């Protein structure tokens, strides 16, 4: 069985050293092969994934052909015309409102259509009414153009040329005979409209965006500097944090003992049961309990540090080696941008497709009598179809209030009947694509960092473009394996979504059923976390050896289980360092931005003044949130590097022994900690 991972080896004549043969197809024994077709893994899943993607594209094309997002982006009047477009193009900037003219109830003004009423015409207006108006009795004898506001009448009537009387216009509901002042919406708290607040925030961003970019640049530099300096300061930081935890525990023990001595004359039997929990802090049993708990935790941590000090040293050495690896391939820190762009494409395609599918179907118009009490209007039952552009009220001379009204969108047809199925397909395909993009990024970075570890002479044997090489190998040979792992994770996520939907719809169930549902949700949450962990390590093994997903997942899991203590120690030490790093970046940059944008740090001259900001906390929040995203992106690459080098290290220990045929690839610091060495180098030096 052919493999196409990075660990493709051949024997070098000098000193019998096994070295990397880059970008060559080989089997696991190390012999080179030239049949590239046998290198691809999980071909069936690769074909299935490509078919799903092609179907996803085909459904998107259908949705684009039959859908019209203007249905939800723009309001419509009674004739179905969009506000701000075509005949209703009032302001040229889409800032149009829909005015509902109700002869029997108060009018309202809205920017979106939420319901369509048969008996109330709807017209687009440039702005909502700002004054009171009611038709006076004397107005019935005047010219309609002098009585009504033409902007609030239906588009089909021209008040200057109409032959209808005031009474006929009112009866046919062509113009409102009264309205009241209305506004699109108000900010109840501050008295400003939402648009005013948005404009002020926009003004703040417009005046402070260069300094926001400076803050984000500082966050990027601090994150990068922190990762590069870990090769020098990792041991100090780890031991300082460990000693700090022990010192804090020791202080807790002393404080609990001191409180116990102060309240040793007060027992819990003297207090009894009470709802005032502060009372329990004044009895000796409470502090004795705290003292025992903290002492036990302190002893456990101390024994762990004593007996696992070698593994802690290994974890520190791997962290230092990871920092060194990143320094040799700085382009790896930029790869999260590629993942972000691909995820952004997936999200945009999913949102656009969902919108187009939801708005597919042609609008349906019916002939409706707005006032059934007039003439023969009672015979119009609203079943006859019509077209608003060609409709003429003269075809119904017995009903003055007849009109062609928009009813709904067509729900008939093959596409409309399967909208729910297509939306489900859209959601499942979206999850699969997102998980595949994340898997591609993990496998790419794993291949790049594995090329560093398995380079015998560092940095001379490191490939020229390791990240590009890992990306191309992942796409060329392992799309099927990555899609397989992403599919498993997608199925679990779909089940979790179904459980959440059932739980949301069945809120009134009994306690036993809710308990069972909660247990199911918890179990599948844990399963999703486990699959993410397993997939991550499986992708690393795929990048190293090029085996299929199942074999790689099994080998990764068994390898980690054989070294479970090392896994736990490395994971916790890495999490501790990265948490401290994120806290340093986000906290430091956030505090700096607070002092700057609040005016406590002033710049010379008139370069920038904090007093010009309406809400100075908006730039601060933006900088802090952006700093977190930047730190998370950099540290996720670093975390992937640590995990990859760790698996390579474990493989190196199990498959090599330091002999001429099987030399170690680990760094000298790791060999020194483990008291190991390469015999080939020793013999070469002796000769």
C-alpha positions as CSV (number, residue, x, y, z in Angstrom):
1,X,0.0,0.0,0.0
2,X,1.5,3.3,-1.1
3,X,1.9,6.2,1.2
4,X,2.4,9.9,0.5
5,X,3.2,11.6,3.8
6,X,6.3,13.6,4.5
7,X,8.2,10.8,6.1
8,X,9.4,9.2,2.9
9,X,12.9,8.0,3.4
10,X,15.9,6.6,1.7
11,X,19.3,5.5,2.9
12,X,22.2,7.9,2.5
13,X,25.6,6.4,1.9
14,X,27.5,8.6,4.3
15,X,27.4,7.3,7.8
16,X,24.2,5.3,7.1
17,X,22.0,8.2,7.9
18,X,18.3,8.1,7.0
19,X,17.3,11.4,5.5
20,X,14.1,12.9,4.0
21,X,13.4,12.5,0.3
22,X,11.1,15.4,-0.2
23,X,7.9,15.3,-2.3
24,X,8.5,11.7,-3.4
25,X,6.0,8.9,-3.4
26,X,7.1,5.9,-1.4
27,X,5.8,3.0,0.7
28,X,6.2,2.7,4.4
29,X,9.5,0.7,4.0
30,X,11.1,3.8,2.4
31,X,11.4,2.5,-1.2
32,X,10.6,5.1,-3.8
33,X,7.7,4.5,-6.2
34,X,6.5,6.5,-9.2
35,X,2.8,5.4,-9.4
36,X,1.2,8.6,-8.0
37,X,-2.3,7.2,-8.3
38,X,-1.7,4.7,-5.5
39,X,-0.7,7.6,-3.2
40,X,-4.2,9.0,-2.9
41,X,-6.1,8.0,0.3
42,X,-9.8,7.4,0.8
43,X,-10.7,7.9,-2.8
44,X,-14.3,6.9,-2.3
45,X,-14.9,9.7,0.2
46,X,-13.0,12.0,-2.1
47,X,-15.4,11.3,-5.0
48,X,-18.4,11.6,-2.6
49,X,-17.2,15.0,-1.3
50,X,-16.5,16.3,-4.9
51,X,-20.0,15.2,-5.9
52,X,-21.6,17.0,-2.9
53,X,-19.6,20.1,-3.7
54,X,-20.7,20.0,-7.4
55,X,-24.3,19.4,-6.2
56,X,-23.9,22.3,-3.8
57,X,-22.8,24.5,-6.7
58,X,-25.7,23.3,-8.9
59,X,-28.3,24.0,-6.2
60,X,-26.7,27.5,-5.8
61,X,-27.1,28.1,-9.5
62,X,-30.8,27.0,-9.4
63,X,-31.4,29.2,-6.3
64,X,-29.7,32.2,-8.1
65,X,-31.9,31.6,-11.2
66,X,-35.3,31.3,-9.4
67,X,-34.6,33.4,-6.2
68,X,-34.9,37.1,-5.7
69,X,-33.4,38.5,-2.5
70,X,-35.2,41.8,-3.1
71,X,-38.2,40.1,-1.5
72,X,-36.6,40.5,1.9
73,X,-34.1,43.4,1.2
74,X,-36.7,45.9,0.0
75,X,-40.3,46.7,1.1
76,X,-43.1,46.5,-1.5
77,X,-46.3,48.4,-2.1
78,X,-49.7,46.8,-2.8
79,X,-48.9,46.4,-6.5
80,X,-45.7,44.4,-5.7
81,X,-43.3,47.1,-6.8
82,X,-40.1,47.4,-4.7
83,X,-39.5,50.5,-2.7
84,X,-36.4,52.4,-3.9
85,X,-36.4,50.6,-7.3
86,X,-38.1,51.4,-10.6
87,X,-41.4,53.4,-10.3
88,X,-40.8,53.7,-6.5
89,X,-37.2,55.1,-6.8
90,X,-37.9,58.0,-4.6
91,X,-34.5,58.9,-3.1
92,X,-31.9,57.0,-5.1
93,X,-30.3,55.8,-1.9
94,X,-32.7,53.0,-0.9
95,X,-33.7,55.0,2.2
96,X,-37.4,54.5,1.5
97,X,-40.2,53.5,3.9
98,X,-43.4,51.7,3.4
99,X,-46.5,53.6,4.6
100,X,-49.6,51.5,5.5
101,X,-52.8,53.5,4.9
102,X,-55.5,52.2,7.2
103,X,-58.9,53.9,6.9
104,X,-60.1,52.3,10.1
105,X,-57.1,52.3,12.4
106,X,-54.0,54.4,13.0
107,X,-51.4,54.4,10.3
108,X,-47.8,53.2,11.0
109,X,-44.6,53.5,9.3
110,X,-42.1,50.7,8.8
111,X,-39.0,49.8,6.7
112,X,-39.9,46.1,6.3
113,X,-43.0,44.2,5.2
114,X,-44.1,41.8,7.8
115,X,-47.7,41.1,6.7
116,X,-49.8,41.8,3.7
117,X,-53.4,42.8,4.2
118,X,-56.1,42.5,1.5
119,X,-58.1,45.6,2.5
120,X,-55.3,48.1,3.2
121,X,-53.2,49.5,0.3
122,X,-49.5,50.0,1.0
123,X,-47.4,52.6,-0.7
124,X,-43.7,53.5,-0.6
125,X,-42.8,57.0,0.7
126,X,-39.6,58.9,1.0
127,X,-40.1,59.6,4.7
128,X,-42.8,59.0,7.3
129,X,-45.4,61.7,8.0
130,X,-44.3,64.4,10.4
131,X,-47.6,66.1,11.1
132,X,-51.3,65.4,11.7
133,X,-53.8,65.3,8.9
134,X,-57.5,64.7,8.6
135,X,-59.8,65.3,5.6
136,X,-62.2,68.2,6.4
137,X,-65.8,68.1,5.2
138,X,-65.2,71.2,3.1
139,X,-62.4,69.5,1.3
140,X,-64.9,67.3,-0.6
141,X,-65.7,70.2,-2.9
142,X,-62.1,71.1,-3.7
143,X,-59.5,69.9,-6.3
144,X,-57.9,66.5,-5.2
145,X,-54.4,67.9,-5.9
146,X,-55.0,70.6,-3.3
147,X,-56.3,68.1,-0.7
148,X,-54.2,65.0,-0.7
149,X,-50.4,64.5,-0.4
150,X,-49.5,62.9,-3.6
151,X,-46.5,61.1,-2.1
152,X,-48.9,59.1,0.2
153,X,-51.3,58.0,-2.6
154,X,-51.1,54.8,-4.6
155,X,-48.8,55.2,-7.8
156,X,-51.7,54.5,-10.1
157,X,-53.4,57.8,-9.5
158,X,-52.3,61.2,-10.8
159,X,-54.0,63.9,-8.7
160,X,-53.4,66.6,-11.3
161,X,-55.2,64.8,-14.1
162,X,-57.6,62.4,-12.3
163,X,-61.4,62.7,-13.0
164,X,-62.3,61.1,-9.8
165,X,-63.9,63.1,-7.0
166,X,-62.7,63.3,-3.5
167,X,-65.4,60.9,-2.3
168,X,-64.5,58.4,-5.0
169,X,-60.8,58.6,-4.1
170,X,-61.6,57.9,-0.4
171,X,-64.0,55.1,-1.2
172,X,-61.5,53.4,-3.5
173,X,-58.7,54.0,-0.9
174,X,-56.4,55.6,-3.4
175,X,-55.2,58.2,-0.8
176,X,-55.4,58.3,3.0
177,X,-58.0,60.6,4.5
178,X,-56.1,60.9,7.7
179,X,-52.6,60.1,9.2
180,X,-50.6,60.9,12.3
181,X,-46.8,61.7,12.8
182,X,-44.8,58.5,12.8
183,X,-41.0,57.7,12.9
184,X,-39.1,54.6,11.8
185,X,-37.9,53.9,15.4
186,X,-36.4,55.6,18.5
187,X,-33.7,54.9,21.0
188,X,-35.7,54.9,24.2
189,X,-32.6,55.1,26.4
190,X,-30.8,58.0,24.9
191,X,-33.5,59.7,23.0
192,X,-31.5,59.3,19.7
193,X,-32.6,57.2,16.8
194,X,-30.7,54.0,16.0
195,X,-29.5,55.7,12.8
196,X,-28.1,58.6,14.8
197,X,-26.1,56.3,17.1
198,X,-24.9,54.3,14.1
199,X,-23.8,57.5,12.4
200,X,-21.9,58.6,15.5
201,X,-20.2,55.3,15.8
202,X,-19.3,55.4,12.1
203,X,-17.8,58.9,12.7
204,X,-15.7,57.5,15.6
205,X,-14.4,54.8,13.4
206,X,-13.7,57.2,10.5
207,X,-11.6,59.4,12.8
208,X,-9.8,56.7,14.7
209,X,-9.3,53.9,12.2
210,X,-5.6,54.6,11.7
211,X,-5.0,54.3,15.4
212,X,-7.1,51.1,15.6
213,X,-4.9,49.6,12.9
214,X,-1.8,50.7,15.0
215,X,-3.3,48.9,18.0
216,X,-3.9,45.7,16.0
217,X,-0.4,45.9,14.5
218,X,1.0,46.1,18.1
219,X,-1.0,43.1,19.0
220,X,0.4,41.2,16.0
221,X,4.0,42.2,16.9
222,X,3.5,41.3,20.6
223,X,2.0,37.9,19.7
224,X,4.8,37.1,17.2
225,X,7.5,38.3,19.6
226,X,6.0,36.2,22.4
227,X,6.0,33.0,20.3
228,X,9.6,33.6,19.2
229,X,10.8,34.3,22.7
230,X,9.3,31.1,24.1
231,X,12.5,29.3,23.0
232,X,14.4,31.3,25.5
233,X,11.8,32.2,28.3
234,X,9.6,29.0,28.2
235,X,11.6,27.3,31.1
236,X,11.5,30.4,33.2
237,X,7.8,31.1,32.6
238,X,6.8,27.5,33.2
239,X,8.7,27.1,36.5
240,X,7.6,30.6,37.7
241,X,4.0,29.7,37.1
242,X,4.3,26.3,38.8
243,X,6.1,27.9,41.8
244,X,3.5,30.7,41.8
245,X,0.7,28.1,42.1
246,X,2.6,26.3,44.9
247,X,3.2,29.6,46.7
248,X,-0.4,30.6,46.4
249,X,-1.5,27.2,47.7
250,X,0.9,27.5,50.7
251,X,-0.5,31.0,51.4
252,X,-4.0,29.5,51.3
253,X,-3.1,26.8,53.8
254,X,-1.6,29.4,56.1
255,X,-4.7,31.7,55.8
256,X,-7.1,28.9,56.4
257,X,-5.2,27.8,59.5
258,X,-5.1,31.3,60.8
259,X,-8.9,31.7,60.3
260,X,-9.4,28.3,61.9
261,X,-7.5,29.5,65.0
262,X,-9.5,32.7,65.2
263,X,-12.9,30.9,65.1
264,X,-11.9,27.7,67.0
265,X,-14.3,28.7,69.8
266,X,-17.3,28.9,67.3
267,X,-18.8,25.7,66.1
268,X,-21.4,25.1,63.4
269,X,-23.7,23.7,66.0
270,X,-23.9,27.2,67.5
271,X,-25.0,28.7,64.2
272,X,-27.4,26.0,62.8
273,X,-29.0,26.3,59.4
274,X,-29.2,29.8,58.0
275,X,-29.6,31.5,54.6
276,X,-26.8,34.0,55.4
277,X,-23.7,32.2,53.9
278,X,-21.4,34.8,55.5
279,X,-22.2,33.3,58.8
280,X,-20.6,30.0,57.8
281,X,-17.3,31.9,57.3
282,X,-17.2,32.5,61.0
283,X,-17.2,28.9,62.2
284,X,-14.1,26.6,62.5
285,X,-15.6,23.7,60.5
286,X,-15.7,25.8,57.4
287,X,-12.0,26.8,57.5
288,X,-11.0,23.3,58.5
289,X,-12.7,22.0,55.4
290,X,-11.0,24.6,53.2
291,X,-7.7,23.8,54.9
292,X,-8.0,20.1,54.1
293,X,-9.0,20.6,50.5
294,X,-6.2,23.1,49.8
295,X,-3.7,20.9,51.5
296,X,-4.7,17.9,49.5
297,X,-4.5,19.9,46.2
298,X,-1.1,21.3,47.3
299,X,0.3,17.8,48.0
300,X,-1.0,16.5,44.7
301,X,0.5,19.3,42.7
302,X,3.8,19.0,44.6
303,X,4.0,15.2,44.1
304,X,3.1,15.7,40.4
305,X,5.9,18.2,39.9
306,X,8.4,15.9,41.8
307,X,7.6,12.7,40.0
308,X,6.8,14.2,36.6
309,X,9.6,16.7,36.4
310,X,11.2,14.8,33.5
311,X,8.0,15.0,31.5
312,X,7.7,18.6,32.3
313,X,11.2,19.2,31.0
314,X,10.3,17.3,27.8
315,X,7.2,19.5,27.4
316,X,9.4,22.6,27.9
317,X,11.9,21.3,25.3
318,X,9.1,20.6,22.8
319,X,7.7,24.1,23.4
320,X,11.2,25.6,22.7
321,X,11.6,23.4,19.7
322,X,8.2,24.6,18.4
323,X,9.3,28.2,18.7
324,X,12.5,27.4,16.8
325,X,10.4,25.6,14.1
326,X,8.2,28.7,13.6
327,X,11.2,30.9,13.4
328,X,12.4,28.8,10.4
329,X,9.0,29.0,8.7
330,X,7.4,32.4,9.5
331,X,4.9,32.0,6.7
332,X,3.1,29.4,8.8
333,X,1.8,32.3,11.0
334,X,0.0,33.8,8.0
335,X,-1.8,30.6,7.1
336,X,-4.8,31.3,9.4
337,X,-5.6,34.1,6.9
338,X,-6.1,31.5,4.2
339,X,-8.4,29.5,6.5
340,X,-10.2,32.7,7.4
341,X,-10.8,33.6,3.7
342,X,-12.0,30.1,2.9
343,X,-14.3,30.1,5.9
344,X,-15.6,33.5,4.9
345,X,-16.4,32.2,1.4
346,X,-18.2,29.2,2.8
347,X,-20.3,31.4,5.1
348,X,-21.1,33.9,2.4
349,X,-22.1,31.2,0.0
350,X,-24.3,29.5,2.6
351,X,-26.0,32.8,3.5
352,X,-26.5,33.8,-0.1
353,X,-27.9,30.4,-1.1
354,X,-30.2,30.3,1.9
355,X,-31.5,33.8,1.0
356,X,-32.0,32.9,-2.7
357,X,-33.8,29.6,-1.8
358,X,-36.1,31.4,0.7
359,X,-37.1,33.9,-1.9
360,X,-37.5,31.6,-4.9
361,X,-40.9,31.7,-6.5
362,X,-42.8,34.2,-8.6
363,X,-45.1,36.7,-6.9
364,X,-48.9,36.0,-7.2
365,X,-51.4,38.9,-7.6
366,X,-55.1,38.6,-7.2
367,X,-58.0,40.9,-8.1
368,X,-59.3,42.1,-4.7
369,X,-62.1,44.5,-3.8
370,X,-60.8,46.9,-1.1
371,X,-64.4,47.8,-0.1
372,X,-66.9,45.0,-0.6
373,X,-69.9,47.1,0.3
374,X,-69.7,49.2,-2.8
375,X,-71.6,48.2,-5.9
376,X,-70.9,44.7,-7.2
377,X,-67.7,44.4,-5.2
378,X,-69.2,41.6,-3.2
379,X,-68.9,39.3,-6.2
380,X,-65.1,39.6,-6.3
381,X,-63.8,36.8,-4.1
382,X,-60.1,37.3,-4.7
383,X,-59.4,34.1,-6.8
384,X,-58.7,35.7,-10.2
385,X,-55.1,36.3,-11.0
386,X,-53.8,39.6,-12.4
387,X,-50.7,41.5,-13.4
388,X,-50.3,44.9,-11.8
389,X,-48.6,46.4,-14.9
390,X,-51.4,45.5,-17.2
391,X,-54.4,45.6,-14.8
392,X,-57.1,48.1,-15.5
393,X,-60.0,48.9,-13.1
394,X,-62.2,49.6,-16.1
395,X,-62.5,45.9,-16.6
396,X,-64.7,45.8,-13.4
397,X,-67.0,48.8,-13.9
398,X,-69.4,47.7,-11.1
399,X,-66.7,47.8,-8.4
400,X,-64.9,51.2,-7.9
401,X,-62.6,49.8,-5.2
402,X,-61.2,46.9,-7.3
403,X,-57.4,46.6,-7.3
404,X,-54.6,44.1,-8.2
405,X,-53.0,43.2,-4.9
406,X,-49.9,41.2,-4.2
407,X,-50.9,38.0,-2.2
408,X,-47.9,35.7,-1.8
409,X,-45.1,33.9,-3.6
410,X,-45.7,30.9,-5.7
411,X,-45.2,27.7,-3.7
412,X,-45.9,25.3,-6.5
413,X,-43.3,23.7,-8.7
414,X,-40.5,21.2,-8.1
415,X,-38.1,23.7,-6.6
416,X,-40.6,25.3,-4.3
417,X,-42.0,21.9,-3.1
418,X,-38.4,20.8,-2.1
419,X,-37.3,24.1,-0.5
420,X,-37.0,22.5,3.0
421,X,-34.9,19.6,1.7
422,X,-32.7,22.0,-0.2
423,X,-32.2,24.2,2.9
424,X,-31.2,21.1,4.8
425,X,-28.8,20.1,2.1
426,X,-27.4,23.7,2.2
427,X,-26.8,23.4,6.0
428,X,-25.2,19.9,5.9
429,X,-23.0,20.8,2.9
430,X,-22.0,24.0,4.6
431,X,-20.9,22.2,7.8
432,X,-19.0,19.6,5.8
433,X,-17.2,22.3,3.8
434,X,-16.3,24.3,6.9
435,X,-15.0,21.2,8.7
436,X,-13.0,20.3,5.5
437,X,-11.4,23.8,5.4
438,X,-10.4,23.5,9.1
439,X,-9.0,20.0,8.4
440,X,-7.1,21.2,5.4
441,X,-5.4,23.9,7.5
442,X,-4.5,21.4,10.2
443,X,-3.0,18.9,7.7
444,X,-1.1,21.7,5.9
445,X,0.5,23.0,9.0
446,X,1.2,19.5,10.3
447,X,3.0,18.6,7.0
448,X,5.1,21.8,7.3
449,X,6.1,21.2,10.9
450,X,6.7,17.5,10.3
451,X,9.1,18.5,7.6
452,X,11.1,20.5,10.2
453,X,11.2,17.6,12.7
454,X,12.2,14.9,10.2
455,X,15.0,17.1,8.7
456,X,18.1,15.4,10.0
457,X,20.4,18.4,9.5
458,X,18.4,21.5,10.6
459,X,17.9,23.9,8.9
460,X,19.7,22.7,5.8
461,X,17.3,19.7,5.2
462,X,14.1,21.8,5.7
463,X,12.2,22.3,2.4
464,X,12.3,25.7,0.8
465,X,8.5,26.2,1.0
466,X,7.3,23.8,3.7
467,X,3.8,25.4,4.1
468,X,3.1,25.4,0.3
469,X,4.4,21.9,0.1
470,X,2.1,20.7,2.9
471,X,-0.8,22.5,1.3
472,X,-0.2,20.9,-2.1
473,X,0.3,17.4,-0.7
474,X,-2.9,17.7,1.3
475,X,-4.9,18.8,-1.8
476,X,-3.2,16.3,-4.2
477,X,-3.3,13.1,-2.1
478,X,-5.4,13.5,1.0
479,X,-8.7,15.3,0.1
480,X,-10.6,12.0,0.7
481,X,-9.1,11.5,4.1
482,X,-9.7,15.1,5.2
483,X,-13.3,14.9,3.8
484,X,-13.8,11.6,5.7
485,X,-12.8,13.1,9.0
486,X,-14.9,16.2,8.3
487,X,-17.9,14.1,7.4
488,X,-17.8,12.2,10.7
489,X,-17.6,15.5,12.6
490,X,-20.4,16.9,10.5
491,X,-22.7,14.0,11.3
492,X,-22.2,14.5,15.0
493,X,-22.9,18.2,14.6
494,X,-26.1,17.5,12.7
495,X,-27.3,15.2,15.5
496,X,-26.5,18.0,18.0
497,X,-28.5,20.5,15.9
498,X,-31.5,18.1,15.8
499,X,-31.3,17.6,19.5
500,X,-31.3,21.3,20.1
501,X,-34.3,21.7,17.8
502,X,-36.3,19.0,19.5
503,X,-35.4,20.5,22.9
504,X,-36.5,23.9,21.7
505,X,-39.8,22.6,20.4
506,X,-40.6,20.5,23.4
507,X,-40.2,22.9,26.3
508,X,-43.3,21.7,28.0
509,X,-42.2,18.1,28.5
510,X,-41.9,16.5,31.9
511,X,-38.7,16.6,34.0
512,X,-37.7,13.0,33.2
513,X,-37.8,13.7,29.4
514,X,-35.9,16.9,29.8
515,X,-33.2,15.1,31.9
516,X,-32.9,12.4,29.2
517,X,-32.6,15.1,26.5
518,X,-30.0,17.0,28.5
519,X,-28.0,13.7,28.9
520,X,-28.1,13.1,25.2
521,X,-27.0,16.7,24.5
522,X,-24.1,16.3,26.9
523,X,-23.0,13.0,25.5
524,X,-22.9,14.3,21.9
525,X,-21.1,17.4,23.1
526,X,-18.4,15.2,24.6
527,X,-18.4,13.0,21.5
528,X,-17.9,16.1,19.3
529,X,-15.0,17.2,21.4
530,X,-13.4,13.7,21.3
531,X,-13.8,13.5,17.5
532,X,-12.2,16.9,17.1
533,X,-9.3,15.7,19.2
534,X,-9.0,12.5,17.3
535,X,-9.3,14.1,13.9
536,X,-6.6,16.7,14.7
537,X,-4.1,13.9,15.6
538,X,-5.2,11.8,12.7
539,X,-4.5,14.6,10.3
540,X,-1.0,14.9,11.8
541,X,-0.4,11.2,11.1
542,X,-1.7,11.6,7.6
543,X,0.7,14.5,7.0
544,X,3.6,12.3,8.3
545,X,2.9,8.9,6.8
546,X,0.3,9.5,4.2
547,X,-2.0,6.6,5.3
548,X,-5.7,6.7,5.1
549,X,-7.9,8.3,7.8
550,X,-8.9,5.2,9.7
551,X,-5.4,3.8,10.0
552,X,-4.0,7.2,10.9
553,X,-6.7,7.8,13.5
554,X,-6.0,4.3,15.0
555,X,-2.3,4.8,15.1
556,X,-2.5,8.3,16.5
557,X,-4.9,7.2,19.3
558,X,-2.9,4.1,20.2
559,X,0.3,6.2,20.2
560,X,-1.2,8.8,22.5
561,X,-2.7,6.1,24.8
562,X,0.8,4.6,25.2
563,X,2.1,8.0,26.3
564,X,-1.0,9.3,28.1
565,X,0.9,11.0,31.0
566,X,3.2,12.8,28.5
567,X,0.1,13.9,26.6
568,X,-1.6,15.4,29.7
569,X,1.6,17.1,30.9
570,X,2.3,18.7,27.5
571,X,-1.3,19.7,27.0
572,X,-1.6,21.4,30.4
573,X,1.8,23.1,30.2
574,X,1.0,24.4,26.6
575,X,-2.5,25.6,27.6
576,X,-0.9,27.4,30.6
577,X,1.6,29.2,28.5
578,X,-0.8,30.1,25.7
579,X,-3.4,31.3,28.2
580,X,-0.8,33.6,29.7
581,X,0.2,34.8,26.2
582,X,-3.3,35.6,25.3
583,X,-3.8,37.4,28.6
584,X,-0.6,39.4,28.0
585,X,-1.5,40.4,24.4
586,X,-5.2,41.2,24.9
587,X,-4.8,42.8,28.4
588,X,-1.7,44.8,27.5
589,X,-3.0,46.1,24.2
590,X,-6.5,46.7,25.7
591,X,-5.1,48.7,28.6
592,X,-2.9,50.7,26.2
593,X,-5.9,51.5,23.9
594,X,-8.0,52.5,26.9
595,X,-5.4,55.0,28.0
596,X,-5.0,56.3,24.5
597,X,-8.6,56.6,23.4
598,X,-9.8,58.0,26.7
599,X,-7.3,60.8,26.5
600,X,-4.9,59.8,29.3
601,X,-2.1,59.4,26.7
602,X,-2.0,62.6,24.6
603,X,-0.2,62.9,21.3
604,X,1.7,66.1,20.5
605,X,0.0,68.5,18.2
606,X,-3.4,68.0,16.7
607,X,-2.7,64.5,15.3
608,X,-5.6,62.9,17.3
609,X,-7.8,64.1,20.1
610,X,-9.9,61.8,22.2
611,X,-12.4,64.5,22.8
612,X,-13.5,64.3,19.2
613,X,-14.9,60.8,19.8
614,X,-18.6,60.3,20.6
615,X,-18.1,56.9,22.2
616,X,-14.5,56.3,23.0
617,X,-15.2,52.7,24.2
618,X,-16.0,51.6,20.7
619,X,-12.4,51.8,19.4
620,X,-11.3,50.2,22.6
621,X,-13.6,47.2,22.2
622,X,-12.6,46.9,18.5
623,X,-8.9,46.9,19.4
624,X,-9.4,44.4,22.3
625,X,-11.5,42.0,20.2
626,X,-9.2,42.3,17.2
627,X,-6.2,41.6,19.5
628,X,-7.9,38.5,20.7
629,X,-8.5,37.2,17.2
630,X,-4.9,37.9,16.2
631,X,-3.5,36.2,19.3
632,X,-5.8,33.3,18.8
633,X,-4.8,32.9,15.1
634,X,-1.0,33.0,16.0
635,X,-1.3,30.7,19.0
636,X,-3.5,28.2,17.1
637,X,-0.6,27.8,14.7
638,X,1.8,27.4,17.6
639,X,-0.5,24.8,19.3
640,X,-0.6,22.8,16.0
641,X,3.2,23.0,15.9
642,X,3.5,21.6,19.4
643,X,1.1,18.8,18.8
644,X,2.8,17.8,15.5
645,X,6.3,17.8,17.0
646,X,5.0,15.8,20.0
647,X,3.6,13.1,17.8
648,X,6.8,13.1,15.7
649,X,8.8,12.8,18.9
650,X,6.8,9.8,20.1
651,X,7.2,8.2,16.7
652,X,10.9,8.9,16.8
653,X,11.2,7.2,20.2
654,X,9.3,4.1,19.2
655,X,10.8,3.5,15.7
656,X,14.4,4.6,16.2
657,X,17.1,3.6,18.6
658,X,20.0,5.9,17.7
659,X,21.8,3.3,15.6
660,X,23.3,3.8,12.2
661,X,20.2,2.4,10.6
662,X,17.7,4.1,12.8
663,X,19.1,7.4,14.2
664,X,17.1,9.8,16.3
665,X,15.7,13.0,14.6
666,X,14.9,14.8,17.9
667,X,16.9,17.8,19.0
668,X,20.0,17.6,21.2
669,X,18.1,19.0,24.2
670,X,15.5,16.3,24.1
671,X,18.2,13.6,23.7
672,X,20.0,15.1,26.7
673,X,16.8,15.0,28.8
674,X,16.2,11.3,27.9
675,X,19.9,10.4,28.1
676,X,19.9,9.3,24.5
677,X,22.3,9.9,21.6
678,X,23.0,8.9,18.0
679,X,25.7,6.2,17.8
680,X,26.4,7.2,14.2
681,X,27.6,10.6,15.2
682,X,29.7,9.3,18.0
683,X,31.5,6.8,15.7
684,X,32.0,9.5,13.1
685,X,33.6,11.8,15.7
686,X,35.8,9.0,17.0
687,X,37.0,8.2,13.4
